[in-house]
Amino acid sequence: MKKTALAMLFVCLSFSVAEAQLMFQESVKSRVAEFTSAIVFDGDSHEQPSSKYPRPDTHAPGHLMGGHLHGIGEQMIEYKYMNMSMSGLQQGTDDLDVSQIFNEYPDLMVLPQKMNMEMHMIHYMVGWKENITLYVMPTWVVNTMEVTPYMDNMGMKMAMPNQRRTNSGFGDLPFGALWKFSHDEENRSEWMLNIGLSAPTGDIDGKTASPMNPMMQVEFPYPMRLGTGSWMARPGLTYRRYTDDTSLGVQLQADIAFSKGAGEYAASDKYRLSGWFSKIFSQDRTWAYSLRIEGTWASDYRGVDPQLEVMQMGDLTMAQMNPSANGKFQGGNSLFFGYGIIKTLVDGSRVNLEITHPVYQNLNGLQMGTGSSIAASWSKAY
């Protein structure tokens, strides 16, 4: 009887120990799950559930900046390449051919055919304080434009061989701070404010050979210049929301000239409103795709550059001969559609690629229409 009682006591104790061990394991699992679900949302370099890598979609699509923050002392370095093409001449929403252009603007002597705008950027970010990240973005710009000069021949316009011009150098310098002023853990959402500026470090006085007279040096027209010539305010507002596999974002970003710069003009004020959806689609949770729509509005230039719009070459100014030199032909409204992918690499760095295409363009005056644009980047937080 004593042996039987001892055996029964041993069995009961074994079950009690096993049950306690099981409860402890479940408690640990629950705590780990709560911790990982919290850290996946809160930062750029945190881990995500079922993956040892940062989730890729905490970064915004490739053309956008100011979509995420970093923890105190955490730094990020990014190289970004952007390439935008322009071609054809458009007024309002209409594409114009050569005869239509000269009927409306008989004084024109130079017609832009196409343009390519390249930018190489080094983007540095550092977490300064809790919910505040500082950034600076030095850029190198390469602008290339192809034009067709025309000569008057007894009232007829005769096309001359196309000419190509290139202007390259450092662009303007954007810098500022991102402040996450709202963070809702229950809904996994956040609001960020971009308090940014842009210093006019890009050259606006570069010269090139005149398309009409290669022996004469003239200033580059407005789109070919490396900078705006003005200090710019760059306020922005971004909203992000996450689920386990998807994320949504909305961003309003502005570039507003404080005043006329050294060139006696102020560049276009620009406003961009973007909305995007991203989804993690790979089993290892390192791939995400994004779909984005963006609306833009740009004003015409305020003031004029005397070298382009006052000083005459013969009987005409540069602005009368070349629409790209006219400050009243710089604004308009556009709508773009973008799609891209983001990949988290083994070392925790990211590769980000996005392509955009125009859906709608309504341009002020005679301008080249914007074509496709590509943005590709590599970034690493440490």
N, C-alpha and C positions, 0 to 999 in steps of 0.2 A: 504493500500500500504506500509506504514511504517513497519507493522508487517511482510508482505511478504518479504520485503527487508532484514529485520533483520534476518528472518528465513533462507533466502538464504545465507546471510553472515555467519551465524552460521554453516550451512552445509559445506560451503567452508573451514572455519577454521578447522572444525572437520576432513575433509579429509586431510588437510595440516598437521595437528598434527599427524594423523595416519600414513601418508606417511613418515614423518620425524622419527617417532618412529620405523617404519619398516626398514628404511635405517640405523638407529643407531644399531638395533639388528643384521642386516646383516653384518654391519661393525665389530661388536664385535665378531660374529661367525667367520668371516674371520680371524681376528687377533688371536683368540684362535686356529684355525686350523693351521695357520702358525707357531704359537709358539709350539704346540704339535708335529707337523711334524719335527720341528727343534730339539727339545730336545730328541725325541726318538732315534736319531742317535748318539748324542754327548756324552753319558756317560753311566756308568754301572747301576746307580740307577734311571735314569729318567723314566718318564711315557711314555706310548705309546698311540696312538689314540684309543679311545673306550675302554680303560682299565685303571684301577687305579694301575696296577702292572707294574714293569719293564719288558720289553720284554725279554723272556728267552734266545734268541739266541745271545745277546751281549757277552755271554761267549762262548769260543771255546769248541769243543768236549772234553770229559773227560780226555783223555791222554795228552792233550796239555796244555802248560803254555804260558803266555805272550801274550794273545789274546785280552786284554782290559786294559783300564786305569781308574783312578778315579780322581774326582775333587779335588781341593786344600783342604787339611784337611780331606777329606773323607777316611775312613779306611775300610778294608775288612779282615775278618778272614775266613779261609777255612780249613776243614779237608778232606783229600783225602786218599783213600785206593786203592792200586794197587796190582794186583796179576797176575803173569805171569808164565806159565808152560812150561817146556821143556822136551822132551823125544826122544828116539831113537837116533842112531848115523848115521851121514850123512857126506859125503865127496863130495864137489862140490854140485851137484844137486842130487846125488844118495844116497839112503838109503842102508846101508850095514848091512849084517847079521854077526853073530859071526865068522863063518868060513872065510868070506871075510876079516874081520878085522885082524884076526890072520895071515892070509896069507900075508898081506901087512905089518903088524906091529907085528912081532913075539915076541918082547920083552915086550909087554904090559902085565901087571899083574892085572890091575884094569880097568873095563869098567863102565862108568856112565850109569845108566838106565833112571833116570828121576830127574828132579829138579823143585823146586817151589821157586819163588822169591816174597816175600811180602814186601810192603813198606807202612808205615803209615807216613803221612806228615801233618804238620801244616804250612799253607801258609798264610803269613801276607803281606798285601799291604797297602800303604798309599800314597795319593796324596801329593807330595812335592811342586811342582810348576805347573803352567799351562802347561799341556801336558807332565808332567814328573811324573811318579809314581815309588816309591821305593818298593822293595820286598825282603823277606827272606823266605827260605823254609827248616827248620830243619826236618830231617827224622829219622825214626827208621826202621831198615831193619831186616828181618828174612829170611835167606836162608837155604833151606833144600835140600839135595842131597841123592839119593839112588844109591849105587854102588854094583857091583858084583866082588869080588876078585877071581882070578884064581890061581891054582897051577900047576906047571909042573909035569907030571907023565909019565916018559919015553917018552918024546917028545909030549905028549898029554896034552891039557889044560883041567883041571878039575875045574868046577865052584864050589865055596863055597857059603854058605848062604849069601843072600843080607844083606848089612849093610846100616844104615841111619845115616847121620851126619847133625847137625844143628848149624848155627852160627848166632847170633843176637846181635844187638847193634845200636848205632847211626851211621848213614851214613855220607857221605860228606855233606857239607853245601853250597847249592847254594844261591847266593844273587846278587842284582844288581838293575838296573833302566830300565824302559820302557819309551821311548821317542816317542811321536806322532809328527813326523816331517812334515806330510802333511795331510791336511784335506780339501776335496772337498765337500762343502755343496750341490752344484747343483747335483752332481752324487752320493752323500751320500756314499763316500768312504774315506778311511784313510790308511796311512802307519805308521807302528810302528817299532822302532828299539829296540832290546833287547841288553843292554850293561851289560852282566852278567859274573860272576866268580863263581868258586866252590872251597871251601877250603877243603883240604884233612883231614877232621876230622874223617873219617871212619877208623876203625882198619884194618891193613893189616898183622898183625903179630900173629893173633890168631892161636892156635894149637888145634889139635884133635888127637884121637887115630888112628894109621896107620891101614888101612884095612887089611894089610898083617901080622901085629903084634900088637895086641891091647895093649901090654905093652910099646910100643914106641910112643912118641908124635911127630907129624909132623905138619908143617904149612898147613893151608887150601890151596887148589888149587885156581887159579885166580878167577873163577866165584863165589866161595863161600866167597870171602872176602867182607868186609862191605864197603870198599871205593876203590878209584883208586890209592891212594898213591901219587898223583900229584896234584898240582894246575892246574885247567882247565879254559881256556877261554870259555865262553858260548855265543858267538854272535848269534843274531837271527834277522830275518826280517819277518814282518807279514803284509799282505794286507787284508783289510776287505771292503766289499761293501754290502749295504742294499737296500731292497725295503720294501714296507709296510708289507709283509708277509714272505719274504725270505731273506737269507743272504749268501754270498760267502766268503770263506777265503782261503788264501794260506800262508804257513809258512815254512821258512827255518831256522832250528835250528842246531847249531853245538856244539860239546864238543871237545876241542882241548887241549891236554896236553902241558903245557909250556916246561917241561923238565923232565928228570928222577927224581923220588922222592927218598925218603929214602930207598926204597926197591931196588934201582939200576935199575929200569925199568920204562917205561912210558906206561900207559894204552892206549887202542885203541882210536884213533881219530874217532869221529862219526859224521855223517851228516844225517839229517832227513828232507825230503821234503814232506809236507802234503798239500793236497787240499781237501776242504770240502764244502758241501752244507747243509744248514739248512732251515727248513720251519716251521712256526707257523701253527698248524693244529687244534687248539681248538677254539670254539666260544668265550671263555673268554680270549683268547690270552695268556694263561699261560703255554701251552704245545708246545714244538718244538721237531722235530726229526732231526737227522744229519746223513749224509753219508760221509765217508771219505776214501781216498786212501793215503797211505804213502809209500814212498821208502826210504830205509836206506842203508848207506854204512859205514863200520867199517874197520879200519886197524888192522893188527896184532900188538902185543905189540913190543915196542922198548926196547932193552936191556933185561936182564934176572934177575930173583930173584935167587941169589946163593943158597938159601935154597931149591929151587925146581929144578933148571936146572944145577947146578954145583956140589953141594955136593952129593956124591954117597952113596947109601944104598946097600952094597955089591958091585956088579959090575955095577949097574945101578943107574941113577938119578930118582927122582920122575917124571920128565917130560918124561922119557923113559918108565916108568911103567904105567903112568896115563895120558891120552890125555888132561885132564882138567888142568894139570900142565905145559902144553907146550904153551909158549907165541906165537908160530907161528901158533897155532890153535885157534885164537880168532877173526879173521876178516871175512868179507864176505859181500854180498849184499842180500837184502831181499825186498819183496813187501808185504804190508799188506792191508786188507780191514777192515774198521770199521763202526759200526752203533751204534747210541745211542739216548737218549732222555734227554731233559732238562725241568725241571718243576719249575716255579716260585710259591712259597708258599704264603699264605695269608699275612705273615709278611714281604714279599719282599725278603726273602732268596731264594736260589736256590738249587735244587737237580740235580746232573749231573751224568749220567751213560753212559758208552761206553764199547763196546766189540769189540775186533779186532781178526782177524784170518789171518794166513799166506797164501799168494797166491803163492809166489815164494821165494825160498831160494837157494843161491849159496854160500857155506861156505868154508873157507880156512882150509884145513886139516881135521882132524877128530873131529867133534863137535856134541853135541846134537842139534837137530832142535828146533826152537821156536814154541810153540803151541799157544793156545788162551790166550788172556790177557783181564783183566777187570779193569776198573777204575771207582770208585764211589766216589762222594764228596758232601758235604754240605757247602755252603758259605753264608755269610751275610755281607752286606755293611752297614755302619752306620756313 
